[in-house]
Amino acid sequence: MPFHSARHSAATLLLTRGVHPKIVSEMLGHSTVAITLEVYSHVTPAMHREAERVMDELLGG
């Protein structure tokens, strides 16, 4: 597996497991978290679903 693919896979896995984007951004060496979120925007639907699940749990839904 090429280094870039491994790096991309690692970042995607970390984000989908709930690691804060700022931490992932720092690990990747991005200058801003915005870059990380733009590059890995395909991960955000899963993050949104998880946020919805947590809110339902918190509100007793």
C-alpha positions as a printed Julia matrix, in Angstrom:
61×3 Matrix{Float64}:
   0.0    0.0    0.0
   1.45   3.39  -0.93
   2.24   5.73   1.95
  -0.4    8.26   0.86
  -3.08   5.55   0.83
  -2.09   4.37   4.3
  -2.15   7.95   5.58
  -5.58   8.56   4.03
  -6.94   5.31   5.46
  -5.58   6.08   8.92
  -7.14   9.55   8.92
 -10.48   8.21   7.72
 -10.52   5.48  10.37
  -9.6    7.91  13.14
 -12.33  10.35  12.14
 -14.99   7.65  11.85
 -14.03   6.38  15.32
 -14.69   9.82  16.79
 -11.17  11.19  17.14
 -11.47  14.97  17.17
 -10.69  16.47  13.74
  -8.2   18.9   15.31
  -6.15  15.95  16.6
  -6.26  14.21  13.23
  -5.28  17.47  11.56
  -2.26  17.82  13.84
  -1.25  14.19  13.23
  -1.4   14.76   9.46
   0.53  18.02   9.7
  -2.2   20.11   8.09
  -1.88  23.82   8.73
  -5.56  24.11   9.67
  -8.36  21.78  10.7
 -10.36  23.23   7.79
  -8.0   21.51   5.34
  -8.5   18.2    7.1
 -12.27  18.56   7.09
 -12.28  19.53   3.41
 -10.09  16.61   2.34
 -12.0   14.12   4.48
 -15.49  15.53   3.92
 -16.63  12.06   2.81
 -16.33  11.05   6.46
 -18.65  13.74   7.79
 -21.94  11.93   6.97
 -20.93   9.17   9.39
 -19.93  11.82  11.93
 -23.34  13.49  11.51
 -25.15  10.2   12.05
 -23.14   9.58  15.2
 -23.9   13.09  16.48
 -27.61  12.48  15.86
 -27.41   9.17  17.72
 -25.72  10.83  20.7
 -28.31  13.62  20.8
 -31.13  11.08  20.7
 -29.48   9.21  23.55
 -28.96  12.38  25.6
 -32.54  13.52  25.07
 -34.02  10.12  25.79
 -35.19   9.51  22.22
